[in-house]
Amino acid sequence: MIVVSSPEQAEALLDAGQLGCPGCSGTLRPHGYGRVRRVRSLGGEPVTVRPRRARCFSCAATHVLLPAGLVLRRADTTEVIGTALAAKARGDGHRTIAAQLDRPVSTVRRWLRRAREPHAGWLHQQSVQHAYRADPDLLNRELVWPTTLGDALNLLAGAALACQKRWDCPLPAWTLIGMFTRGRLLPPPLRT
Ligand SMILES: [Zn+2]
């Protein structure tokens, strides 16, 4: 799986032969599509998405190109899940968050459980790396959030804003955060 900023960017890179295989030095070519998925966005109607698949010219491995606005194997966008995690970091409970987002309580409770350790620690590592790259001053701060999750989200948001400013990047903050976390703002659901 490779995270791309948008489906349009994925097509453009594939057409131009500019997408490298993560497994070897080969070039990826278009290779059909992944499974059709229904994804719910913030306050909008569910949309149907079909992530692009690509195949390596050299090693023949196939890869799904996941737009960064989506979270790996989740039916809600990065923005929806990120909004829930940010509310949790501010101290809201799963029932309140479920009501705010109009999602089932059980779904939100599952998300919040999966955002605990060890995932919160992993998110924090990504946040420090990306904050350092975007603007090292983000790490020179006196105020640190009381929870690992809160601190990670704060740094990720800071890194996204710094990227937007520094490189005049038009991508929304949650899309950038999806790229920083490589489609894993939450870990994929446990298989049952
Ligand atoms: Zn390859």
Residues whose N, C-alpha, C, O or C-beta is under 5 A from the ligand:
A	BS01	ZN	C21 G23 C24 G26 C56 S58 C59 A60
